[in-house]
Amino acid sequence: MPRTTNAPARHRRKKKTLGQAKGYWGRKHSSPRFANEQIQRSGYYAFRDRRARKREFRRLWITRINAAARQEGMTYSQLIHGLQAAEIEINRKMLADIAVNDPEGFRRFVELAREGAAA
């Protein structure tokens, strides 16, 4: 009985692993064992950080809205409460963009929030 090996499949697997590990530092880009470990780690980081990015951006938007609201004599929580009371639905991403790029437009939102909170 002839001896069989899994060489072609093994070679393809190693080649795929090293292709994914291009650009890694040290032996992580050239040694299949270290490359495989790093690819698994990188995949875990990517999966985790795709979710973390959403939290980080929301924190950034809230910080920007709060800073702009305080310049208008209002806190973030008062602004959001006033907008909800006035039944104005705008997400934090858009509100932060308006706060940074259109201060006059943001001022109008603050006035609407004041009216909504007063009513």
N, C-alpha and C positions, 0 to 999 in steps of 0.2 A: 504494500500500500504506500503510495507516495506521501511525502510529508507536505502538509498544507500550512500556510501561514495566513495571517490577516493583514499582511503588509500593505496592500493598496488602500484598504479602508483606514488603517492606522495612519498612513501617510496623509490621507485626506483630512483626517481629524486634526492632526498636528498642524497641517498647513492652514486649516481654518482658524485654529486657535492662535497661531502666530500672526495671521492676517488681522485678527481682531485686536492683537496686542501691539500693533504698530505704533510707535511713538512713545511707548513706555520706557522708563529709565532702567539702565543696568541690564541684568539678565532677564528681566520681566518681558523683554521684547524678543528674546532669542532662545530662551529655554522653555520648552513646552510645559514643563511642570510649574515653573514660576509664573509663566504667562497665564496658565489656566487658573491658578490661584488668584492672580490679579484681576482677571476678567470676571470671575465670580464676585470678587469684592467690589469691583467697579459697577457691576450690575446691581448689586445691593445698594450702593450709594446712589446710583441714578434713580432707582425706584423710590428710595426714601426721600431724596431731595426734590423729586417732582412734586411731592406732597408738601414738603417744607416750603418750597418756593411760593405756593399759594398763600400760606400763612404769612410769610415775610412781606409779600406785596400788600396784603391787607393791612398789616401793621404800618407800612410806609404810607399808604393812602390815608389811614386814620391820623397819623402824625401830621401830614400835610394839611388835612382838613382842620385839625385842631389848631394848628399854628395860624391859619388864615382866619378861622372863626374868632380866635382871641384878639386878632388885630381889629376885628369888628366889635369887640366888647362882648363876646359870647363864648361859652365853652363848647367843646365838641358834643357832649351829651345833651346840652340845651338845644343845640342846632339840630341834631338828629331827632330829638323829641318833637321840636317845633315843626320839622318837615313832615314827620309822621302825622302829627295832629292836623296839619294843613293838607293831608292826603297827597303829598308830592312824593312820587316814587322815583328816586334816582339812586343809582348804586354808588358806592364809595369810590370806585375807580373813576367814574365820570365826574363826580363832585371834586375829587382831588385834582383832576386835570383842569377843571374850570378854575379852581382856587389858584393854581399855579399860572395858567395862561390867560385868564380873563378875570381879573380882580373885580371889575365892574359887574360882570355877570354873577360872580359869587356874592357880591353885595346884595343883589336882588334876591338871591336864595336866602340870605340872612334875614332880610326884611320879611320875606314870606314866612320864614320860620318864627320870627317874632310875633307876627300876626296870628299864626297858627297856635302858638303857645298861649297867647293872650285869650283866644276864643274858647 
